[in-house]
Amino acid sequence: MSKKYFLNSSFWLKLIGFILLFYLVYKVGWKETLISIKKVAVIHILIAVLILWTAYSLKSIRWRIISNSYGIPLEKYKALQVFFIGLFLGNITPGKIGDFGRLLYLKNDLPSQKVGWSSLIMDRFFDVICLLIFSFIAIIYYQLSFSILKLPNNYDSILLWCVIGIGIFLLFFGFKNKIKRLLKPWWKAFNSNDLGWLRGIQSFLITCVSMILIYGVFNYIAWVMDIDINHLGLFLGTFILGILTLLPITILGIGVRETSLVIIFQLYHLPAEDAIALSLIIFFLQLISFVPGAIWFYLSPIRLQDLRQME
């Protein structure tokens, strides 16, 4: 590993997640964590992986629907293959930026580079909207159940946010024409699809089902471990966790996921070792679920640096 990489700020940011993980395990203890992990049999690991593969296959179908609406000829098998490669790359890079590597496998079939980028942005848009909807429901649920959010004792912070908001508005207004000229061609490309309401609703429903399967795996493993937790609370909480793992301080959610689950478990007065064990099992499941993408990537590798040339 080069000296330049160690000097890169992203390297140190990624270390934060590992530091959080090792701190939590140190506080709880490896023995206690391993005892909790051993509660899960191999058969349940295989079932959970099959659930994840089913969810990712559904997402590849959604991506194919979106791509076809942009005039990109994408067959079922290629959509599945390239989607799993993107899944693998996305989950080993901060903010899942590697997922955009899918474009490099389709560059000869794209009507234009902007259309290609727009199709992937649209694909990610469905995920983000679904995450935000479920996360908003989760916030309401946790607020009603635990009154987590408290009203401020003073209004200094509210005033500060108002000033920041006004500043952003004035900055946007000042550069309005320049921003409009910059975004106009991209907006045109983004709207060049013929997705329509019917396929749009179909894509959203596919997204919801796939998300329920992906985050429902937490509940399945918790059930297998015989963890006495409110499963609705755990299920909704994992969507907030999903947003947090997008932060560029972690790889595969390491550290952030464990910390978040410990907080959720504390709300239900459950031991931290079960939270960490659950998180580590989910991490292991992620690694297994990425194997098809890793194999396909090995057979047909790309360089993510080439994405910079796709303007």
N, C-alpha and C positions, 0 to 999 in steps of 0.2 A: 504494500500500500504506500502510495507516494506521500512525500512530506507535504506537498501542496494540498492533499486531501485533509490531512490533520489540521492544517491552518484554515481550512474552509469552515465558515460559521455553521453551515448546515450539519457538519459532522458533530459539533459540540451540542447543537440543538437536539439531535437524535439521541445523544447520551442521556438527556434528561429522563426519557422514558425508562431506560435501563436502570438509572440511579433510583428512580421511584420504585421499580420492581424489587431491586435488591434490598432497599431500605425496608419495604413492607415485609418481605420474607424474613429479613433479619429480626424484625420486631416480633413477628408471629412465631417463627421457627420452622425449619425445613421438615422436621419430623411430623409436626401437627399437620402441615400442608400435605405431605405424602400420604398420611393416613386418610385424609379426605379424598385425595386423588384415586386411591385404590378402591374406592366405593364403586367406580365405574368399570363395568366389564367390557371386554373387547367387542362383543356383539352390539352393545349400545353405541360404541364409537363408530362402527360400520353403518349403523342405522342413521346416526347423525350426519355422517359424510354423505350418505345417499340423499338426505333431506337437502343439504347444501347444494349438491350437484343438480338436484331437481330445480331448486330456486335459480341457480345460475343459468340453467338451460332455458328457463322461462325468460330470463333477462335477455338471452341471446335472440329469442323469438321477437321480443320487443324491439331490440336493436335492428333486426332485419326489417321489421315493419317500418320503422323510422327511416332507415337507409333507403328502402324502396320508394318511400314517399319523396325522397330527394333525387330520385332517378339513379340511385346507385344500385347496380345489379349485384345482389348479394344472395347467394344460395344458402340453404339451410345448414349444410355441413360446414361450409366456410364460415358462416356466421357463428356457429358453435365453437369452431376451432379458434378463430381469431378473438372471439369474446373471452375465452378461457386464457388465451395468451395475454390479453389486455388485463384480465383479472389478476394474473400472476405478476405482471409488471407493475400494475397499479398498487398492489399491496406490499411491494418492497421499495416503494418510493414515497417520500413525504407528500401528503395531500393527494395521493393517488394520481399524480401527474403522469406516471408511466402508462396509465390506461389509455392515454391518447396515442400510444404507440400503435394502436389498431389502424390508424390512418396509413401507416407505412406499408401495411399489407394490402391496402386498397388503392394505393396511389395511381395505379394504371386504369382504374375503373371510375375515378372521380370526375364528375362534370367540371369541377374546378376545386382548387385547394380550399377556398373559403366555404364552399358547399360541404366539403369533407369535414372541416372543423365544425361547421354549424350542425351537422348531423350528430356528431359526438356530444356537442354542447346540449343539444336537444335530448339526447339519451341520458346525459347526466342530470339534466333539468328535471326529468321525471323522478329520479332518485332523490334529489334535493327537496323537491316539493313534498314527496311522501315522507321523508325524514322530518321535515319541518312540521307537517300536519300532526304526525304521531308525537313529536316532541312537544308541541303545543298542548296536546291532550295530556301528555305526561306531566307537564308543569302544572296544569290545572289540577290533575289528580293528586300530585304530591303537595300542592298548596292546600287543598281541601283536607288531605289526610294528616299532614304534619305541620302546616303553617310555616313553611320554610322561609318564604319571602316576608320580610318585615318592612314596615314603613319607616323611612329615615327620620331621625330625631330633628334634623335640621334640613333646610332646603338648599344648602350650598352645592351639593352634588347635582341636584336638579337644575340649578342655575348654570352650573358648569356645562352640563350636557346641552342645555339650550344655546349657550354661547357657541359650543362646538358645532351644533346643528346649523345655526345661522351662518357661521364661518364657511361650512361646507357648501351651503346654498349659494352664498355670495361668490365663492370660488367657481362653482359650477356655472353660475349666471355669467361671470366674467369671461369664461372660456367656452360659452355655449356654442358659438358658431364653429369654433375649432373642433370641439367634441363631436358636433353634428356631422362635420365633413369627414371625420375619422371613422365614425360608427355607421354612416349611411351605407357604404358598400357591404359591410358585415350584416347590417340589419336586413338588407335586400336579400343576401344569400341565406340568412336564417329563415326568412319568410318564403323562400322559393320551394317549400315542400307542398305536397297536396295531401297532407295527413288527414285533414278534415275532423269533424266532431266524432264520427263513429270510430275511426281508427285511433283518434286521440283518447277517447274513453277506454277503448280496448287496451291501449298501451298503459294507461293509468291503472286499470284493474290488474293487469299482469304485474305491474310494479308493486302494487299493494300485496298481492298473493305471494310474490317472491320475497318481499320484505318480511312478511309475517312468518314465512318459513325460515328465513335466515336468522331473525332475532328470536323466533320461537325455539331455536335450538338451545338457547340459554335455559329456557323453561324445561325443555326435555331433559337436559343433563342435570339440572337442579332437582327434578323429580326422581331421576335415577339415583342421585346422591341422597335422596330422602331428606332434602332440606325443607324445613317447615317455614316457607315464606309465602307471602301473598303473591300468587303467580301473575295477577294482573299488574301489580306494582312492579315486579321484576321485569315483565315484558315491556311495559311502557318506559321504564327506566333505561333499558338497553338502547332505546332510540336516541335518548340524550347522549348516552355513551357513544353511539355511532357518530354523532356530530363531533364530539370531543376528540375522537380518534383521527379526525381529519386534520388536526393541528400538526404542524410540521416539527413536532418535538418527539415523534414516536414512529417506530416501524412496526406495522401489524398491530398497532394499539398497545404495544408493550408499555407497562407502567401506568399509562392513562386508564386503560381498561380495569386493571387491578385496583387502582385507587378509587375509581368511580364505584365499582362493585362493593368495595369495603364500606364506602359511605352509605350505599343503599342498604347493605346488610345491617349496618349500625342502626339505621332507622327502625329496622324490625328486630333489633336486639339479638342478632345472630352473630356467631363467631366469625372473626376475620379470616381464619384459616380456610373456612368453607368458601368464602368469597374469592380468595386467591386461588384455591384449588379449581374452582369453577372457571375462573378466568384462564388459568394455564391449560385446562382441558380444551377450552374454546380456541386458544392459540394453537394447540396441537391439531385440532380439527381443521383450522384454517390451513395449516401447512399441508395436511393430507389433501384437502380439497383443491389446492393449487397444483397438485402433481400433474394432471392432464395438461394444464397450461404450460408448466415448466418443460414437460416433454416436447410439446409442440413447438415451444420457443427454441429448445435445443436443436430440433430438427430443421427449423427455419428461423434463424436468429436475425435480429435487426439491431441497429444502433440508435438509441433514443436521441443522440445528438443530431441525427438527420431530421428530426422534427423542426429544428430551427430553420431549415431550408424550405419548409413547406409554408410559404406565406400566402 
